[in-house]
Amino acid sequence: MIINPIVKKDLQVSARSMRLAWGVFGYEAILTVTFLLALLVIQTDSDFIYSNNNIYNKLVDLFPVIAIAQVCIIALITPIITASSISGEKERQTFDVMLTTAMSPFSIVVGKVTSAVIRIMFYVIGSLPILALSFVVGGMKWVVLLQYLLAVLLLAIFSGSIGILCSAICRRSITAVILSFVFYIGVYGMTFLHLLIRGILECDTVGEALLWLMFNPGAFFEEFFCLVMMGESLLSNNSITGNDAGAVTYWIVHNELWIYISGVCILLLSFVFMLIAAWKVNPMHSSGGRKPGKKKKEN
């Protein structure tokens, strides 16, 4: 089995340091506090509603609370991990050495993103005992857990692709981290731009503007949790997807294809970000097309 050398090297370095262990500890601590607060709220509501203090049928509500907390943490820490991957090599002056290997620029980028995604999945797998309470006691189907893990994997790839792109553009890690969050805001904002323009222009119809939300991970997870918890699409119940929506949007939403097409769109966008990052990493393009300076004339 051939393993990407970048992935092998990064995982070995992470396994030999305490940073990964302390990261998992902090991650689990945040989820534990979230779990206890959610359990306290459920207990309070159950004492008020149920006289027999039976809260087991309410434990299913723990899943979206903990899962949303996980999604927020992953969306924040993944670009931080990948934003310092290539720019960190530049700061340590090992970037040129990495380029002298037989690996292609795209393999380097994919290796950096893969190693970050694997570390993120360590965090997620470590939180499964907390999530399992909703499935063992709450009665949720185990296939939902598998779907959730795939959704988190998609988010990690998307966040990692943004971080690696900013890391390839910038020379300093702190600049790459800041730029990655600017990219975040840009991606999330641009997907709502068509709806905002239609709202400003006071258009009577939404048309196909909702299709841009397929590239929005926030809309993806909102639809995912609605399908899991309520068994129905949020967009199909919204008034804007009625007669005001375009024919394509209406057909996709009411056939429950939105979540699948949105996942493919987010994955394709991640692939585009990694291709651009590989283009920037390529030493043939790293000079940015600048012409070499003229040599000084000798006396």
ZIZI-V422548 format. One record per pair of residues at least 12 apart in sequence whose ideal C-beta (glycine too) atoms are under 10 Angstrom apart, sorted by the first residue. I is the first residue (numbers start at 0). J is the second residue. D is the distance in whole Angstrom. If there is no record, write none. Layout:
I/J/D
I/J/D
//
This chain:
2/110/9
2/113/10
3/102/8
3/106/6
3/107/9
3/109/7
3/110/4
3/111/9
3/113/6
3/114/8
4/97/10
4/100/7
4/101/9
4/102/7
4/106/9
4/107/9
4/110/7
5/84/9
5/97/8
5/100/9
5/102/7
5/106/7
5/107/6
5/108/9
5/109/8
5/110/3
5/111/6
5/112/9
5/113/8
5/114/6
6/109/9
6/110/5
6/111/8
6/112/9
6/113/5
6/114/5
6/115/10
6/116/10
6/117/7
7/110/9
7/114/9
8/97/10
8/110/8
8/114/8
9/80/10
9/84/8
9/110/8
9/111/7
9/113/9
9/114/4
9/115/8
9/117/9
9/118/8
10/113/9
10/114/6
10/117/7
10/118/8
10/121/10
11/114/10
12/114/9
13/80/10
13/114/8
13/115/10
13/117/9
13/118/6
13/121/9
14/118/10
18/118/10
19/118/7
19/121/7
19/122/9
22/76/8
22/80/9
22/118/8
22/119/10
22/121/9
22/122/7
23/118/9
23/121/6
23/122/6
23/124/10
23/125/5
23/126/9
24/125/9
25/72/9
25/76/10
25/122/9
26/69/9
26/72/6
26/73/9
26/76/8
26/119/10
26/121/9
26/122/5
26/123/9
26/125/7
26/126/7
27/122/8
27/125/6
27/126/6
27/128/9
27/129/8
29/68/7
29/69/9
29/71/10
29/72/7
29/126/10
30/64/10
30/65/6
30/66/10
30/68/6
30/69/7
30/72/8
30/122/9
30/125/9
30/126/5
30/129/6
30/130/9
31/65/10
31/126/9
31/129/7
32/68/9
33/61/9
33/64/7
33/65/6
33/67/9
33/68/5
33/69/9
33/71/10
33/72/10
33/129/9
34/61/7
34/64/8
34/65/6
34/68/9
34/126/9
34/129/5
34/130/9
34/132/8
36/64/8
36/68/10
37/58/10
37/60/7
37/61/6
37/62/10
37/63/9
37/64/4
37/65/7
37/68/9
38/54/9
38/57/10
38/58/8
38/60/10
38/61/7
38/64/9
38/132/9
40/57/10
40/60/9
40/64/9
41/54/6
41/57/5
41/58/7
41/59/10
41/60/6
41/61/7
41/64/9
42/54/6
42/57/9
44/57/7
44/60/9
45/57/6
45/58/10
54/136/10
55/136/6
55/137/7
55/138/8
56/136/9
56/137/8
56/138/8
57/137/8
58/132/6
58/133/6
58/134/10
58/135/9
58/136/5
58/137/4
58/138/8
58/139/9
59/132/10
59/133/5
59/134/9
59/136/9
59/137/4
59/138/6
59/139/6
59/227/10
59/228/8
60/133/8
60/137/8
60/228/8
61/129/8
61/130/8
61/132/6
61/133/5
61/134/10
61/136/9
61/137/7
61/139/10
62/129/10
62/130/7
62/131/10
62/132/9
62/133/4
62/134/8
62/137/7
62/139/6
62/143/8
62/144/9
62/147/8
62/224/9
62/227/8
62/228/8
63/133/9
63/147/10
63/220/10
63/223/10
63/224/5
63/225/10
63/227/8
63/228/6
64/133/9
65/126/7
65/129/6
65/130/6
65/132/9
65/133/8
66/123/10
66/126/9
66/130/7
66/133/9
66/143/10
66/144/10
66/147/6
66/150/9
66/151/8
66/220/9
66/223/9
66/224/7
66/227/9
67/220/8
67/221/10
67/224/7
68/126/9
69/119/10
69/122/8
69/123/7
69/126/6
69/129/9
69/130/8
69/147/9
69/151/7
69/154/9
70/147/9
70/150/8
70/151/7
70/154/6
70/216/8
70/217/9
70/220/6
70/223/10
70/224/9
71/220/10
72/119/9
72/122/8
72/123/10
72/126/10
73/116/10
73/119/6
73/120/10
73/122/7
73/123/7
73/151/6
73/152/10
73/154/6
73/155/6
73/158/7
73/159/10
74/154/6
74/155/9
74/157/9
74/158/6
74/161/10
74/183/8
74/216/7
74/217/9
74/220/9
75/158/8
75/180/9
75/183/9
76/115/9
76/118/9
76/119/7
76/122/8
76/155/10
76/158/8
76/162/10
77/112/9
77/115/6
77/116/8
77/118/9
77/119/6
77/122/10
77/154/8
77/155/5
77/156/9
77/157/8
77/158/4
77/159/5
77/160/9
77/161/8
77/162/6
77/179/9
78/115/9
78/157/10
78/158/5
78/159/7
78/160/9
78/161/5
78/162/4
78/163/9
78/164/10
78/165/7
78/166/9
78/175/9
78/176/7
78/178/9
78/179/4
78/180/7
78/182/8
78/183/7
79/115/9
79/158/9
79/162/7
79/172/9
79/175/9
79/176/6
79/179/8
79/180/9
80/111/9
80/112/10
80/114/9
80/115/5
80/116/9
80/118/7
80/119/8
80/155/10
80/158/9
80/159/7
80/162/7
80/163/10
80/166/10
80/176/10
81/108/9
81/111/6
81/112/6
81/114/9
81/115/5
81/116/9
81/119/10
81/155/10
81/158/8
81/159/5
81/160/8
81/161/8
81/162/3
81/163/5
81/164/9
81/165/8
81/166/6
81/167/10
81/175/9
81/176/10
81/179/8
81/276/9
82/115/10
82/158/10
82/159/9
82/161/8
82/162/4
82/163/8
82/164/9
82/165/5
82/166/5
82/167/10
82/169/8
82/172/6
82/173/9
82/174/9
82/175/4
82/176/4
82/177/9
82/178/8
82/179/5
82/180/9
82/182/10
83/111/10
83/115/10
83/162/8
83/165/10
83/166/7
83/169/10
83/171/9
83/172/4
83/173/9
83/175/7
83/176/7
83/179/10
84/107/9
84/108/9
84/110/9
84/111/4
84/112/8
84/114/8
84/115/7
84/159/9
84/162/7
84/163/6
84/166/5
84/167/9
84/172/9
84/175/9
84/276/10
85/97/9
85/107/8
85/108/8
85/111/7
85/162/9
85/163/7
85/164/10
85/165/9
85/166/4
85/167/5
85/168/9
85/169/9
85/170/10
85/172/9
85/175/8
85/276/8
85/279/9
85/280/7
86/162/10
86/163/10
86/165/8
86/166/5
86/167/8
86/168/9
86/169/5
86/170/6
86/171/6
86/172/5
86/173/9
86/174/7
86/175/5
86/176/9
86/178/10
87/111/10
87/166/8
87/171/9
87/172/5
87/175/9
88/107/9
88/111/9
88/166/9
88/172/10
88/280/10
89/166/9
89/167/10
89/169/9
89/170/5
89/171/8
89/172/9
89/175/10
90/170/8
90/171/7
90/172/7
90/173/10
94/107/10
94/170/9
94/280/9
94/282/10
94/285/9
95/282/8
97/280/9
98/280/8
98/281/9
98/282/6
98/285/9
99/282/10
103/277/8
103/280/9
103/281/9
104/167/9
104/274/10
104/276/8
104/277/4
104/278/7
104/279/8
104/280/4
104/281/4
104/282/8
104/283/9
104/284/9
104/285/9
105/273/7
105/274/7
105/276/9
105/277/4
105/278/9
105/280/8
105/281/9
106/277/8
107/163/9
107/167/10
107/276/9
107/277/7
107/280/6
107/281/10
108/159/10
108/160/9
108/163/6
108/164/9
108/166/9
108/167/7
108/272/9
108/273/5
108/274/8
108/275/9
108/276/5
108/277/5
108/278/9
108/279/9
108/280/6
108/281/10
109/159/10
109/160/10
109/163/9
109/270/10
109/273/7
109/276/10
109/277/8
110/163/10
111/159/8
111/162/9
111/163/6
111/166/8
111/167/9
111/273/9
111/276/9
111/280/9
112/155/9
112/156/7
112/157/10
112/158/9
112/159/4
112/160/6
112/161/10
112/162/8
112/163/5
112/164/10
112/269/8
112/272/9
112/273/6
112/276/9
113/156/9
113/159/8
114/159/9
115/155/7
115/156/9
115/158/9
115/159/5
115/160/10
115/162/7
115/163/8
116/151/10
116/152/7
116/153/10
116/154/10
116/155/5
116/156/6
116/158/9
116/159/6
116/160/10
117/155/9
118/155/9
118/159/10
119/151/8
119/152/9
119/154/9
119/155/5
119/156/10
119/158/8
119/159/8
120/148/8
120/151/8
120/152/7
120/155/7
122/151/10
122/155/10
123/147/9
123/148/7
123/151/6
123/152/8
123/155/8
124/148/8
127/144/8
127/148/9
130/144/7
130/147/8
130/148/10
131/144/8
139/227/8
139/228/9
140/227/9
143/223/10
143/226/10
143/227/5
143/228/9
146/223/8
146/226/9
146/227/8
146/258/9
147/220/10
147/223/8
147/224/9
147/227/8
149/262/8
150/216/9
150/219/7
150/220/7
150/223/6
150/224/9
150/227/10
150/258/9
150/262/8
150/265/10
151/220/9
153/216/8
153/219/8
153/220/10
153/261/10
153/262/6
153/263/10
153/265/6
153/266/6
153/269/8
154/216/6
154/217/10
154/219/8
154/220/7
154/265/8
154/269/10
155/269/10
156/265/8
156/266/7
156/269/5
156/270/9
156/272/10
156/273/9
157/183/10
157/186/9
157/214/10
157/216/6
157/219/9
157/265/5
157/266/8
157/268/7
157/269/5
157/272/8
158/179/8
158/182/10
158/183/8
158/216/8
158/269/9
159/179/10
159/269/8
159/272/9
159/273/9
160/182/10
160/265/10
160/266/9
160/268/8
160/269/4
160/270/8
160/271/8
160/272/4
160/273/5
160/274/9
160/275/9
160/276/7
161/178/9
161/179/5
161/180/9
161/181/10
161/182/5
161/183/7
161/185/10
161/186/7
161/268/9
161/269/8
161/272/6
161/273/10
161/276/9
162/175/7
162/176/8
162/178/9
162/179/5
162/180/10
162/182/9
162/183/10
162/272/9
162/276/9
163/175/9
163/179/9
163/269/10
163/272/7
163/273/6
163/275/10
163/276/5
163/277/9
163/279/10
163/280/9
164/178/9
164/179/8
164/182/7
164/269/10
164/271/9
164/272/5
164/273/7
164/274/9
164/275/6
164/276/4
164/277/10
164/278/10
164/279/8
165/177/8
165/178/4
165/179/4
165/180/9
165/181/8
165/182/6
165/183/10
165/272/9
165/276/9
166/178/9
166/179/8
166/276/7
166/279/9
166/280/9
167/272/10
167/273/9
167/275/8
167/276/4
167/277/8
167/278/8
167/279/4
167/280/5
167/281/10
167/285/9
168/182/10
168/275/9
168/276/8
168/279/6
169/279/10
182/272/8
183/216/9
186/214/7
186/215/7
186/216/8
186/217/10
186/265/10
186/268/8
186/272/9
187/214/9
187/215/6
187/216/8
187/217/6
187/218/9
188/215/10
189/211/8
189/214/8
189/215/9
190/208/10
190/209/10
190/210/10
190/211/5
190/212/5
190/213/8
190/214/5
190/215/4
190/216/10
190/217/9
190/218/7
191/208/9
191/211/8
191/212/8
191/215/8
191/217/10
191/218/9
192/208/9
192/211/7
193/205/9
193/206/8
193/207/9
193/208/4
193/209/8
193/210/9
193/211/5
193/212/9
194/206/10
194/208/5
194/209/7
194/211/8
194/212/8
194/239/9
195/208/9
196/208/8
197/239/10
197/243/10
202/243/9
203/242/10
203/243/7
204/239/9
204/242/8
204/243/5
204/244/8
204/245/8
205/237/10
205/238/10
205/239/5
205/240/8
205/241/9
205/242/10
205/243/5
205/244/5
205/245/7
205/248/8
206/243/8
206/244/7
206/245/5
206/246/10
206/247/9
206/248/8
207/244/8
207/245/4
207/246/8
207/247/6
207/248/5
207/249/10
207/251/10
208/239/9
208/244/9
208/245/8
208/248/8
209/234/7
209/237/9
209/239/7
209/240/7
209/243/10
209/244/7
209/245/8
209/247/9
209/248/5
209/249/10
209/251/9
209/252/8
209/257/9
210/244/10
210/245/8
210/247/7
210/248/6
210/251/8
210/257/10
210/260/9
210/261/10
210/264/9
211/264/10
212/234/8
212/248/10
212/257/9
212/261/8
212/264/10
213/248/10
213/251/9
213/257/7
213/258/10
213/260/6
213/261/4
213/262/9
213/263/8
213/264/4
213/265/8
213/268/10
214/261/8
214/264/5
214/265/6
214/267/9
214/268/6
215/261/8
215/264/9
215/265/8
216/261/9
216/262/10
216/265/6
216/268/10
216/269/10
218/233/9
218/234/8
218/257/9
218/258/10
218/261/7
218/265/10
219/257/9
219/258/7
219/261/5
219/262/7
219/264/9
219/265/6
220/258/10
220/261/10
221/233/6
221/234/9
222/234/7
222/235/10
222/252/9
222/255/10
222/257/6
222/258/5
222/261/7
223/257/10
223/258/6
223/261/9
223/262/9
225/258/10
226/255/8
226/257/9
226/258/6
231/255/9
232/251/10
232/252/6
232/253/8
232/254/10
232/255/6
232/256/10
232/257/7
232/258/8
233/252/9
233/257/9
234/248/8
234/249/10
234/251/9
234/252/5
234/253/9
234/255/10
234/257/6
234/258/10
235/249/9
235/251/10
235/252/5
235/253/5
235/254/9
235/255/8
235/257/8
236/252/10
237/252/9
240/252/5
240/253/8
240/257/10
//
